[in-house]
Amino acid sequence: MKNDLMGIIFAENSEASMGELVSVRSLAAVPFGGRYRIIDFILSNMVNSAIINVGITTSYNFQSLSDHLGTGKPWDIDRKGNGLFMLPPKEIIEPGEIRGGVDTLSGIMHYLSKSRQSYVLLSDCNTVCNINFTDVLKTHIDSDADITLIYNRTENLDRKDLSGRILLDVDESKRVRDIHVYPIQQKTNYSYMHMFLIKRSLLMELVGDAAAHNKHYISKDILLPNVDRLNILGYEYTGYCRQINNIKSFYDANLELLQSDVCNELFGLNNDMPVYTKVKDTVPTKYGSKSDVSNALIADGCLIEGTVRNSVLFRGVHVGKGATVENCILMQNSEVMDNCLTENVIFDKEVVLRSGKKLVGQSTYPMVIEKRSII
């Protein structure tokens, strides 16, 4: 059973709204946490769960993702037979064109049919957590389930949060009795994490049937219609989990890394399940004599001469003399020149803020500056 599970990761999510952060890259390749990409978390979870065959479905804008993943060597899945597989669509997909999960899976039937594992774990790329799927597979087999949906508990969601959620009705035996797709009101606290486990043969059958009836979406056209027909069970995940589906959730999740308990759990310091990423050799960060840094996550290769508070700085960021960076996310090789003020701001890569400028967003609506902007 150890290696009888393969993985499929969807590199895009048509429901996500990430604005400028996905104008030059796929959702899976969005930088996160100082030195990672969003996809690193689910991919590392799979590798830590002894999954050695992983397919990643891509769309029109996957060059950055392909450069990051390479052959899969940092995750130890550059192998013959199994390994890491980039699965581009058969047809050209234009920016903004929506494809459902059924369409995507229909296009990779050749990959599914040639794989040797009996079970498939499917997941969106933008769920950030640290989970071991070995126990999920064991529970799935022991329960004789047809499909196992992974969920966590979320309470008091507002209408905006609900618009992108799928909620589950789960009874005492963990059987899923109903699925609420993007509900207006919250009638259950069980939120589907967009991960499910299924037998490979059953997945191919369900996808083939849905495609033949011109159906497009996994949740609405495969899972929901089969709630009463198939044995669909729920598996509750109780650890830290964030779904990155808009700018605000991206901003909040990055700043939550400044909490030691969140950081330790997410990066596997408590359970020996590390998060792997592409390795880059850079010099250590340098701190000037008048620098002032508190509660910040700062990657290597930075030069800090000013003040940094409650912020996440990626590799190669420069904060000039007299500058203040507070509650910000500054991506790789960005520069805040002397005597600037930035607060509640997200810089994409290689942004330059010239001396004496001031940028202030709101914590509820952070300002986003697109890649290579000079202000």
C-alpha positions in Angstrom: 0.0 0.0 0.0 2.9 2.4 0.6 3.6 3.2 -3.0 0.2 2.4 -4.4 -0.9 6.0 -4.5 -0.2 8.6 -7.3 -0.9 12.3 -7.2 -2.4 14.9 -9.5 -2.0 18.6 -8.8 -4.0 21.2 -10.7 -1.7 24.1 -11.3 -4.6 26.5 -11.9 -7.9 27.2 -10.2 -10.5 29.1 -12.2 -12.2 30.2 -9.0 -9.1 32.0 -7.7 -8.8 35.7 -8.1 -5.1 36.7 -7.6 -4.9 39.8 -9.8 -1.5 41.0 -10.8 0.2 38.1 -9.1 -0.8 35.7 -11.8 -0.4 38.0 -14.8 3.0 36.5 -15.5 2.8 33.1 -13.9 0.5 30.3 -13.0 -1.3 30.2 -9.7 1.0 27.2 -8.6 4.1 29.3 -9.2 3.1 32.3 -7.1 5.9 33.0 -4.6 5.1 32.4 -0.9 6.8 32.6 2.5 10.1 34.2 1.5 11.6 31.4 -0.7 8.9 29.0 -1.7 6.1 28.7 -4.4 2.6 27.8 -3.5 2.8 24.4 -5.1 5.8 23.4 -2.9 3.5 22.6 0.0 1.1 20.1 -1.7 4.0 18.6 -3.7 6.1 18.2 -0.6 3.1 16.6 1.3 2.8 14.1 -1.5 6.6 13.3 -1.5 6.6 13.0 2.3 3.7 10.5 2.0 5.8 8.2 -0.3 4.0 9.3 -3.5 6.6 8.9 -6.3 4.3 9.5 -9.3 3.0 13.0 -9.6 1.3 14.7 -12.5 0.9 18.5 -12.7 -1.7 19.8 -15.0 -0.8 23.1 -16.6 -2.4 25.8 -18.7 -1.3 28.7 -20.9 1.2 30.3 -18.6 3.5 27.7 -17.1 7.0 28.7 -18.0 7.8 30.0 -14.5 6.3 26.8 -13.0 8.3 24.6 -15.3 11.5 26.5 -14.5 10.9 26.1 -10.8 10.1 22.4 -10.8 12.6 21.3 -13.3 12.9 17.5 -13.2 11.7 17.3 -9.6 15.2 16.8 -8.2 14.7 19.0 -5.0 11.7 16.7 -4.2 13.6 13.5 -5.0 11.2 12.5 -7.7 13.4 12.7 -10.8 13.0 9.0 -11.5 12.6 6.6 -14.4 9.1 5.1 -14.8 7.6 7.2 -12.1 8.6 10.8 -11.1 7.3 14.2 -11.9 5.2 14.8 -15.1 4.2 18.2 -16.5 0.9 17.7 -18.3 0.0 20.6 -20.6 -3.4 20.8 -22.2 -3.9 19.2 -25.7 -5.5 22.4 -26.9 -4.2 25.9 -26.7 -5.7 27.7 -23.7 -6.0 31.4 -23.9 -5.6 33.7 -20.8 -8.8 34.0 -19.0 -10.4 31.0 -20.6 -12.1 28.8 -18.0 -11.6 25.0 -18.0 -13.2 22.7 -15.5 -11.5 19.8 -13.8 -13.3 17.3 -16.0 -11.9 19.0 -19.1 -8.4 18.9 -17.6 -8.6 15.2 -16.6 -10.1 14.2 -20.0 -6.9 15.6 -21.5 -4.6 13.5 -19.4 -6.3 10.1 -19.8 -3.2 8.7 -21.5 -1.2 9.5 -18.3 -3.8 8.0 -16.0 -4.1 4.8 -18.1 -0.3 4.3 -18.2 0.2 4.8 -14.4 0.6 1.7 -12.3 -0.8 2.9 -9.0 -4.3 1.7 -8.0 -5.3 4.9 -6.2 -5.1 8.6 -7.1 -5.0 11.7 -4.9 -6.2 14.8 -6.6 -5.5 18.3 -5.2 -5.7 21.9 -6.1 -2.3 23.7 -5.8 -3.4 26.5 -3.6 -4.2 24.7 -0.3 -1.3 25.4 2.1 -1.0 22.8 4.8 1.2 20.0 6.1 -0.6 16.7 5.8 0.4 13.0 5.6 -1.7 11.2 3.0 -0.6 7.8 4.1 -3.2 7.8 6.9 -5.8 9.1 4.4 -5.1 6.1 2.1 -5.3 3.6 5.0 -8.6 5.1 6.1 -10.0 5.0 2.6 -9.1 1.4 2.1 -10.3 0.3 5.6 -13.6 2.0 5.2 -14.2 0.5 1.7 -14.9 4.0 0.4 -15.4 4.9 -3.2 -14.2 8.5 -2.7 -12.7 10.2 0.3 -12.9 14.0 0.6 -10.5 15.8 2.9 -12.0 18.6 4.9 -11.3 20.9 7.8 -13.5 22.8 10.3 -14.2 26.5 9.5 -16.6 28.6 11.5 -18.2 32.0 11.1 -17.4 32.5 7.4 -18.7 35.7 5.9 -20.5 35.9 2.6 -17.3 36.7 0.7 -15.5 33.7 2.1 -18.5 31.4 1.4 -18.6 32.4 -2.3 -15.4 30.3 -2.9 -16.1 27.4 -0.5 -17.5 24.0 -0.8 -19.1 22.7 2.4 -19.9 19.1 3.4 -22.6 17.5 5.4 -20.8 14.7 7.2 -22.7 12.3 9.5 -21.3 10.5 12.6 -19.9 7.6 10.5 -18.0 10.2 8.3 -20.3 9.5 5.4 -20.8 12.6 3.2 -24.6 13.2 2.9 -24.6 16.4 0.9 -22.3 18.9 -0.8 -22.9 22.6 -0.8 -21.1 24.3 -3.7 -20.5 28.0 -3.1 -23.4 28.4 -0.7 -25.0 31.7 0.3 -25.4 30.7 3.9 -23.2 28.5 6.1 -25.1 25.5 7.3 -22.1 23.3 8.2 -18.6 23.9 9.5 -17.0 21.3 7.3 -15.0 22.9 4.5 -13.8 20.8 1.6 -10.0 21.3 1.1 -10.2 20.5 -2.6 -8.3 17.2 -2.1 -9.9 13.8 -2.7 -8.7 10.2 -3.0 -10.2 7.7 -5.4 -9.4 4.5 -7.2 -7.8 5.2 -10.5 -10.1 3.0 -12.5 -13.2 4.7 -10.9 -11.8 8.2 -11.6 -11.4 7.3 -15.3 -14.9 6.0 -15.5 -16.5 9.0 -13.8 -14.5 11.5 -15.9 -15.3 9.7 -19.1 -19.0 9.6 -18.3 -19.0 13.3 -17.3 -17.1 14.3 -20.5 -19.5 12.3 -22.6 -22.4 14.3 -21.2 -20.7 17.7 -21.7 -20.0 18.2 -18.0 -17.0 20.3 -16.9 -16.6 20.5 -13.1 -15.5 17.9 -10.6 -17.5 19.2 -7.6 -20.8 20.0 -9.4 -20.7 17.3 -12.1 -19.0 14.3 -10.5 -19.0 14.6 -6.7 -22.5 16.1 -6.1 -24.5 13.8 -8.4 -22.9 10.7 -6.8 -23.4 11.5 -3.1 -26.3 9.0 -2.9 -25.0 6.5 -5.4 -21.4 6.1 -4.2 -19.8 5.6 -0.8 -18.3 9.0 -0.3 -16.5 9.5 3.0 -15.0 12.5 4.7 -11.5 12.7 6.3 -11.0 15.5 8.8 -7.7 17.3 8.8 -7.2 19.2 12.1 -3.9 21.0 11.4 -3.2 24.5 10.0 -4.7 25.1 6.6 -5.2 28.1 4.4 -6.7 28.2 0.9 -5.0 30.9 -1.2 -7.7 32.1 -3.6 -7.4 35.9 -3.5 -5.0 38.7 -2.6 -6.3 39.0 0.9 -5.9 35.3 1.7 -2.4 35.4 0.2 -1.5 38.4 2.3 -2.9 36.9 5.5 -1.3 33.5 5.0 2.1 35.0 4.5 1.9 37.2 7.6 0.6 34.2 9.7 4.0 32.6 9.1 5.3 35.2 11.6 3.6 33.2 14.3 6.0 30.5 15.6 3.4 27.8 16.0 2.1 28.2 12.5 5.6 28.3 11.0 6.7 25.2 12.9 3.7 23.2 11.9 3.5 24.3 8.3 7.2 23.7 7.6 7.2 20.3 9.3 9.4 21.2 12.2 7.1 19.3 14.6 6.6 16.1 12.5 9.7 15.7 10.3 7.8 16.5 7.1 9.8 19.4 5.6 8.7 21.6 2.7 11.1 21.3 -0.2 11.8 23.9 -2.9 14.3 24.8 -5.6 17.6 25.5 -4.0 19.4 28.8 -4.7 22.8 29.6 -3.3 23.0 33.2 -2.2 25.0 35.2 0.4 23.7 35.7 3.9 21.5 38.7 4.7 23.4 41.8 5.8 22.1 44.2 8.5 23.3 47.8 8.7 24.4 49.4 11.9 21.1 51.4 12.1 18.8 48.7 11.0 15.8 47.8 13.2 14.1 44.4 12.6 11.3 42.8 14.6 8.9 39.9 14.0 10.0 39.5 10.3 10.7 36.5 8.0 13.7 37.5 5.9 15.3 35.3 3.3 19.0 35.2 2.4 20.7 37.7 0.2 18.9 40.8 1.6 20.4 44.1 2.6 18.5 45.7 5.5 19.6 49.3 6.4 16.2 50.6 7.7 13.3 49.4 9.8 11.3 46.2 9.1 8.4 45.1 11.2 5.8 42.3 10.8 6.9 41.6 7.2 8.0 38.8 4.9 11.0 39.6 2.6 12.1 37.3 -0.2 15.7 36.9 -1.4 17.7 39.9 -2.5 15.4 42.6 -1.1 17.1 45.9 -0.2 15.6 48.2 2.5 17.4 51.6 2.4 18.5 53.9 5.2 15.7 55.6 7.0 13.1 53.5 5.2 10.3 51.7 7.1 8.6 48.5 5.9 5.7 47.4 8.0 3.1 44.6 7.4 4.4 44.1 3.9 5.4 41.2 1.6 8.3 42.1 -0.6 9.3 39.6 -3.3 12.6 38.8 -4.8 15.1 41.6 -5.7 12.7 44.4 -4.8 14.1 47.6 -3.4 12.8 50.2 -1.0 15.1 53.1 -1.3 16.1 55.6 1.5 13.5 57.4 3.6 10.5 55.5 2.1 7.4 54.2 4.0 5.6 51.1 2.9 2.7 49.6 4.9 0.2 46.9 4.0 1.8 46.5 0.6 2.7 43.5 -1.6 5.6 43.9 -4.1 5.9 41.4 -6.9 9.5 40.7 -8.0 12.0 43.4 -8.9 9.9 46.4 -7.8 11.7 49.6 -7.0 10.3 52.3 -4.8 12.4 55.5 -5.2 13.7 57.6 -2.3 11.2 59.5 -0.2 8.1 57.8 -1.6 5.2 56.6 0.6 2.9 53.6 -0.1 0.2 52.7 2.4 -2.6 50.1 1.8 -5.2 48.8 4.1 -4.8 45.5 6.1 -8.2 44.5 4.8 -7.2 45.5 1.2 -3.5 45.4 0.7 -1.9 47.3 -2.2 -0.3 45.2 -4.9 2.5 46.5 -7.1 3.1 44.5 -10.2 6.4 42.9 -11.3 9.3 45.3 -12.3 7.4 48.4 -11.5 9.4 51.6 -10.7 7.6 54.1 -8.5 
